[in-house]
Amino acid sequence: MPLAVGVKFRRHGPLNYYAPGAEELLPGTQVLAETGRGPELGEVVMDATEMDARLLPQPLPPVLRRASSEDLEQRARLDARVPDVMRQARDLVQERDLPVKVSRAEISFDESRVLFDFTAERQADYQELARELASRLRCRVELRQVGARDEARAQDGYGPCGRRLCCSSWLKEFVPVTIKMAKEQGLPLNPSRLNGMCGKLKCCLQYENEQYVDLKRRLPLPGTALEVEGQAGTVSEVNVVREQVLVHLTESGTVVAVPAGGLMQEPRARSAGGPPRRRRKPRPGSVT
């Protein structure tokens, strides 16, 4: 099996595989490698490992060389130009009164192109904006429309939990988050509590969602009739985190907390909200 090293060109970018060559490249080593946008400075994050050839690009591109001090100075100089490039792009957007928010700029290592990430309220043709920027910056310009989560990742910051944003600190890819996850966890449906810095539902809502779904599957629903220590009762509330339910005892009228393991559900338990549904009789000629 061929040897390959893993290289990342951005902290949250994809993992790219390269042929290591004769030189030993340990994790943390800065290297210069060829990309679709020309040579770029990246960091080795996975040392030489034997991998199945079917998982690797064909042909496997080689690492050009270990980064020199001049390469690192070049990258630092380009990064120092980014604020001025961002300012020029934002000034042009304001002059044209476009519904666009420029969130990030990246200058290629050979200075031949600039990639801008932007957010917009709607899809539109921004080729005229790209041409004007290219004229001002005197290089090729690419515009890439991204979502609100990508914008928050680029800007970085801290969440209401007091920790650095997950998207900008460790999260590698975004997973769909739905309001159903908040309902499963019994959270109040308050946008100010559920939305993150990006204005979308917090990514952390899906971290424990699977455990909540599994626990609720094993606990009775509110209104379920069951028996506790020989007394008939009805489930009034379910505490998923503690894996217990509050049972209202019919005869005494008291409410007791019962662990999930100590429950004895009636064979034909049903909701106390009404009589069980009657099965409809099949219509003549229908198949049952």
Summary of the structure (lengths in Angstrom):
residues: 288
radius of gyration: 29.1
end to end distance: 57.8
largest distance: 86.5
contacts: 725
relative contact order: 0.07
helix: 28%
strand: 31%
